[in-house]
C-alpha cells in the first residue's frame, strides 16, 4: 500500500539514438510525452531500474553513460511525491512503444512534442544545456 507520507523513488532516461532523443507518449494519466522511466522496484538498483524501464517502454537496450541529476521537487508528479534519478544513455535501433507507452518518437531540441508530462520540460532543458556546455544542473 502506498504511504503518501513517503516519496517514491523513480528513474528517467534521456536515451540518445544518433543525434535525437527518445520520448514516449503516455498511455495512462497524466497525459503527454515523457522520458522513458518509472518506479524503482523493491530490491532493485536505480541503474537496473533505468535500463529495465527503457527496455519495457521502448524495446531498446540502453547503455547508461552519465547521471544527469536527481529531481525531487515535491510537485513534480501530481499523483504523489517522487524522487527521480535521471540518467543519460545511448542506444541503437528503432524504438517501439511498449508497456504503458501509447507511442514513441525521436526528437531534437527544437522539435520536442507537446505537452511534456511531469517536470520533463525542465529535465530536457537541463539535458540540452548540459550537452552544449558540459555543466550539469544544480537541482538538488
Sine and cosine of phi, psi and omega as CSV:
sin_phi,cos_phi,sin_psi,cos_psi,sin_omega,cos_omega
0.00,0.00,0.65,-0.76,-0.02,-1.00
-0.94,0.33,0.80,-0.60,0.09,-1.00
-0.99,-0.11,0.98,-0.20,-0.08,-1.00
-0.87,0.49,-0.29,0.96,0.00,-1.00
-0.99,0.16,-0.15,0.99,-0.04,-1.00
-0.86,-0.51,0.77,-0.63,0.05,-1.00
-0.94,0.35,0.49,-0.87,0.01,-1.00
-0.98,-0.18,0.63,-0.78,0.05,-1.00
-0.98,0.20,0.71,-0.71,0.05,-1.00
-0.73,-0.69,0.18,-0.98,0.08,-1.00
-0.71,-0.70,0.46,-0.89,0.15,-0.99
-0.67,-0.74,0.47,-0.88,-0.01,-1.00
-0.74,-0.68,0.82,-0.58,0.19,-0.98
-1.00,0.07,0.97,-0.23,-0.06,-1.00
-1.00,-0.07,0.88,-0.48,0.05,-1.00
-1.00,-0.03,0.80,-0.60,0.13,-0.99
-0.83,-0.56,0.97,-0.25,-0.16,-0.99
0.89,0.45,-0.78,-0.63,0.00,-1.00
-0.98,-0.20,0.33,0.94,-0.01,-1.00
-0.88,-0.48,0.23,-0.97,0.09,-1.00
-0.84,-0.54,0.43,-0.90,-0.04,-1.00
-1.00,-0.08,0.77,-0.63,0.16,-0.99
-0.81,-0.59,0.51,-0.86,0.03,-1.00
-0.91,-0.41,0.61,-0.79,0.11,-0.99
-1.00,0.04,0.84,-0.55,-0.10,-0.99
-0.94,0.35,0.68,-0.73,0.08,-1.00
-1.00,0.09,-0.52,0.85,-0.08,-1.00
-0.93,-0.36,0.37,-0.93,0.05,-1.00
-0.87,0.49,0.52,-0.86,-0.04,1.00
-0.97,0.25,0.51,-0.86,-0.06,-1.00
-0.96,0.29,0.26,-0.97,0.09,-1.00
0.84,-0.55,-0.10,-1.00,0.04,-1.00
-0.99,-0.13,0.54,-0.84,-0.08,-1.00
-0.50,-0.87,0.34,-0.94,0.20,-0.98
-0.92,0.39,0.56,-0.83,0.13,-0.99
-0.87,0.49,0.69,-0.72,-0.01,-1.00
0.15,-0.99,-0.05,-1.00,0.00,-1.00
0.20,-0.98,-0.28,-0.96,-0.09,-1.00
-0.98,0.18,0.56,-0.83,0.08,-1.00
-0.99,0.13,0.78,-0.63,0.03,-1.00
-0.97,0.23,0.43,-0.90,0.07,-1.00
-0.84,0.54,0.72,-0.70,0.02,-1.00
0.98,0.18,0.12,0.99,-0.07,-1.00
-0.95,-0.30,0.65,-0.76,0.12,-0.99
-0.97,0.23,0.47,-0.88,-0.05,-1.00
-0.90,0.44,-0.59,0.81,0.04,-1.00
-0.90,0.43,-0.65,0.76,0.05,-1.00
-0.91,0.42,-0.65,0.76,0.03,-1.00
-0.89,0.45,-0.65,0.76,0.00,-1.00
-0.89,0.45,-0.71,0.70,0.02,-1.00
-0.91,0.42,-0.65,0.76,0.01,-1.00
-0.89,0.45,-0.77,0.64,-0.02,-1.00
-0.88,0.47,-0.66,0.75,0.03,-1.00
-0.87,0.49,-0.71,0.71,0.00,-1.00
-0.91,0.42,-0.70,0.72,-0.02,-1.00
-0.90,0.44,-0.61,0.79,-0.10,-1.00
-1.00,-0.03,-0.38,0.92,-0.09,-1.00
-0.80,-0.60,-0.15,0.99,-0.07,-1.00
0.91,0.42,0.29,0.96,0.01,-1.00
-0.98,-0.22,0.64,-0.77,0.16,-0.99
-1.00,0.05,0.91,-0.42,-0.13,-0.99
-0.97,-0.26,0.73,-0.69,0.15,-0.99
-0.99,-0.12,0.90,-0.44,0.03,-1.00
-0.96,0.28,0.77,-0.64,-0.08,-1.00
-0.91,-0.41,-0.34,0.94,-0.06,-1.00
-0.29,-0.96,0.33,-0.94,0.13,-0.99
-0.97,-0.24,0.89,-0.46,0.01,-1.00
-0.97,0.23,-0.73,0.69,-0.02,-1.00
0.17,-0.99,-0.03,-1.00,0.04,-1.00
-0.88,-0.48,0.78,-0.62,-0.07,-1.00
-0.91,-0.41,0.87,-0.49,-0.16,-0.99
-0.70,-0.71,0.28,0.96,0.05,-1.00
-0.82,0.57,0.83,-0.56,-0.05,-1.00
-0.85,0.53,-0.34,0.94,-0.02,-1.00
-0.99,-0.13,0.18,0.98,-0.09,-1.00
-0.93,0.38,-0.37,0.93,0.00,-1.00
-0.69,-0.73,0.89,-0.45,-0.05,-1.00
-0.90,0.43,-0.30,0.95,-0.02,-1.00
-0.98,0.20,-0.29,0.96,-0.03,-1.00
0.46,-0.89,0.32,-0.95,-0.07,-1.00
-0.93,0.37,0.74,-0.67,0.09,-1.00
-0.75,-0.66,0.38,-0.93,0.11,-0.99
-0.81,-0.58,0.90,-0.44,-0.09,-1.00
-0.95,-0.30,0.78,-0.63,0.18,-0.98
-1.00,-0.01,0.86,-0.51,-0.10,-0.99
-0.95,-0.32,0.84,-0.55,0.00,-1.00
-0.96,-0.27,0.35,-0.94,0.24,-0.97
-0.94,-0.34,0.67,-0.74,0.00,-1.00
-0.58,-0.82,0.21,-0.98,0.02,-1.00
-0.83,-0.56,0.51,-0.86,0.08,-1.00
-0.48,-0.88,0.31,-0.95,0.13,-0.99
-0.84,-0.54,0.35,-0.94,0.02,-1.00
0.95,-0.30,-0.12,-0.99,-0.02,-1.00
-0.95,-0.31,0.87,-0.50,0.01,-1.00
-0.92,0.39,0.55,-0.84,0.05,-1.00
-0.76,-0.65,0.71,-0.71,-0.01,-1.00
-0.91,0.42,0.75,-0.67,0.04,-1.00
-0.58,-0.81,-0.03,-1.00,0.05,-1.00
0.77,0.64,-0.86,-0.51,-0.02,-1.00
-0.99,-0.17,0.42,0.91,0.05,-1.00
-1.00,-0.08,0.79,-0.61,0.05,-1.00
-1.00,0.06,-0.28,0.96,0.00,-1.00
-0.22,-0.98,0.21,-0.98,0.00,-1.00
-0.52,-0.86,0.52,-0.86,0.02,-1.00
-0.41,-0.91,0.27,-0.96,0.07,-1.00
-0.95,-0.30,0.73,-0.68,-0.11,-0.99
-0.66,-0.75,0.36,-0.93,0.12,-0.99
-0.92,-0.39,0.07,-1.00,-0.05,-1.00
-0.84,0.54,-0.56,0.83,-0.12,-0.99
-0.98,-0.18,0.13,0.99,0.06,-1.00
-0.70,-0.72,0.61,0.79,0.02,-1.00
-0.93,0.38,0.60,-0.80,0.02,-1.00
-0.98,0.21,0.22,-0.97,0.05,-1.00
-0.70,-0.71,0.50,-0.87,-0.08,1.00
-0.99,0.13,0.39,-0.92,0.13,-0.99
-1.00,-0.08,0.69,-0.72,-0.05,-1.00
-0.99,0.13,0.29,-0.96,0.09,-1.00
0.81,0.58,-0.68,-0.74,0.05,-1.00
-0.97,-0.25,0.46,0.89,-0.12,-0.99
-0.94,0.34,-0.38,0.93,0.13,-0.99
-0.89,0.45,-0.67,0.74,0.03,-1.00
-0.92,0.39,-0.70,0.71,0.01,-1.00
-0.87,0.50,-0.70,0.72,-0.01,-1.00
-0.93,0.38,-0.61,0.79,0.08,-1.00
-0.87,0.48,-0.67,0.74,0.04,-1.00
-0.90,0.44,-0.67,0.74,0.00,-1.00
-0.88,0.47,-0.76,0.65,-0.04,-1.00
-0.91,0.41,-0.58,0.81,0.09,-1.00
-0.91,0.42,-0.67,0.74,0.05,-1.00
-0.86,0.51,-0.69,0.72,0.01,-1.00
-0.90,0.44,-0.58,0.81,0.00,-1.00
-0.97,0.24,-0.63,0.77,-0.18,-0.98
-0.91,-0.41,-0.34,0.94,-0.10,-1.00
0.99,0.11,-0.05,1.00,-0.02,-1.00
-1.00,0.04,0.83,-0.56,0.06,-1.00
-0.99,0.14,0.46,-0.89,-0.01,-1.00
-0.92,0.39,0.50,-0.87,0.09,-1.00
-0.95,-0.31,0.97,0.24,-0.14,-0.99
-0.95,-0.31,0.22,0.97,-0.03,-1.00
-1.00,-0.04,0.00,0.00,0.00,0.00
